[in-house]
Amino acid sequence: METIGVGVIGCGGMGRSLANSAHAVEGIDVICVSDLQEALAEKLATDLNAAYVLDYHELLADDQIQAVLIAAPPFMHAPIAVDAAKAGKHVFSEKPMAPTLQDCDAMIAAAEDNGVKLTIGLVCRYHATHSKVREIVQSGELGAPACMMVHRIGGPWRSGGSYVPWRLESAKSGGSLMEINAHEIDFMRWTCGDVISVYAVGGQYVQTESDYPDVVLASLQFANSAVGLLHSSHISAVGGYGGRVDCQGGSIYFPQIWGGNATIQIKPFDGEGRHIPIADINVPPPVQEEIRVFVDAIRNDTAPLITGVDGRAAVEIALAAYQSVESGQPVPLPL
Ligand SMILES: NC(=O)c1ccc[n+]([C@@H]2O[C@H](COP(=O)([O-])OP(=O)(O)OC[C@H]3O[C@@H](n4cnc5c(N)ncnc54)[C@H](O)[C@@H]3O)[C@@H](O)[C@H]2O)c1
């Protein structure tokens, strides 16, 4: 198997996760990591026996590196991805793809123009609950999907951990609908298909330091006539992450996604239902798997499973939801 040399740009929480995961995948050599904060880059490089640089352009000049994993903040994804593509490197960019459609388009164009692969880290496609729910819907055993509801709710970001300045600015993070819910938007679109309009309400109640709503209820009209509702919130002290899909022949209910004692309940209108314990669904470690699949696409010269078009669609739906919150009107897609 051909070994693929990889560079990691951004050595914060997710960059460390990507680098460690890449290191654990057979046939990947993490050659170099980069961060503006030297201590972070140096620590990660030491842990993985890799080199480190502060300026990512130096990493892009390294001939041993065929692909980059980008885990800088969202507003930096496009400039780094475009530079990487121009340097002939295949690109894995963390979600959200970028906070604007112009930046998403620039990333797609740069990859096409330079003949490199582009994928986005919409890792929920590799999670046990998300992939099982989608598989059941797509199998058709319950008929066509009619209504999908997903909630991902929690408290406000507080000091430490995820409370970094860029997350509080929509121009840098894309707001919660991108920075957090790119995953759930992609999950809903992956399960029910393309979205043709978005109607959303929201407000700002608790996370008042940010410049975007901290709660949004976004209803989605899918092209296949199904409807969806995303409940995105930073104002819940109880929190939770789960949902349901009602199809024309029955329903799927997932009270949470994490496992434990929870089950996915599948109940047709006619006949017996069943429960699938989430803990019994065997999937490979999701971050390792998304990287392995990306690197396989490079090796086999095939299209990545998750494309720039997928990443852009999640951004477009989030932008439409924010527009709808502002205007009070449904927003048709494409924007
Ligand atoms: N897939 C997931 O579940 C998941 C989870 C967390 C974060 N993320 C995504 O990963 C990305 C990073 O998030 P994070 O939590 O690691 O943020 P973070 O703030 O912890 O890390 C970002 C790092 O990028 C560095 N950086 C900024 N500009 C740079 C540049 N020009 N060159 C090199 N490094 C640069 C910063 O110094 C910082 O260390 C975001 O897009 C976020 O949405 C994904």
The ligand as a Gaussian input file, in Angstrom:
#p B3LYP/6-31G(d) Opt

LIG

0 1
 N      -15.444000      17.396000      13.522000
 C      -15.688000      17.811000      14.741000
 O      -16.446000      17.194000      15.472000
 C      -14.995000      19.050000      15.227000
 C      -14.829000      19.269000      16.586000
 C      -14.181000      20.436000      16.992000
 C      -13.739000      21.353000      16.045000
 N      -13.938000      21.103000      14.723000
 C      -13.501000      22.080000      13.696000
 O      -12.078000      22.146000      13.686000
 C      -11.669000      23.490000      13.401000
 C      -10.761000      23.954000      14.537000
 O      -11.468000      23.882000      15.755000
 P      -10.695000      23.752000      17.158000
 O      -11.718000      23.450000      18.171000
 O       -9.536000      22.832000      17.001000
 O      -10.190000      25.258000      17.333000
 P       -8.911000      25.785000      18.138000
 O       -9.093000      27.248000      18.287000
 O       -8.699000      24.925000      19.338000
 O       -7.695000      25.470000      17.140000
 C       -7.482000      26.192000      15.960000
 C       -5.993000      26.330000      15.788000
 O       -5.713000      26.867000      14.498000
 C       -4.567000      27.689000      14.646000
 N       -4.444000      28.587000      13.487000
 C       -5.149000      29.689000      13.193000
 N       -4.709000      30.235000      12.063000
 C       -3.693000      29.446000      11.619000
 C       -2.810000      29.505000      10.509000
 N       -2.881000      30.493000       9.595000
 N       -1.877000      28.529000      10.370000
 C       -1.799000      27.525000      11.273000
 N       -2.595000      27.434000      12.373000
 C       -3.524000      28.386000      12.535000
 C       -4.802000      28.409000      15.953000
 O       -3.599000      28.947000      16.480000
 C       -5.378000      27.303000      16.814000
 O       -4.392000      26.621000      17.559000
 C      -12.956000      24.311000      13.240000
 O      -13.288000      24.378000      11.879000
 C      -13.984000      23.500000      13.986000
 O      -15.300000      23.655000      13.519000
 C      -14.523000      19.963000      14.299000

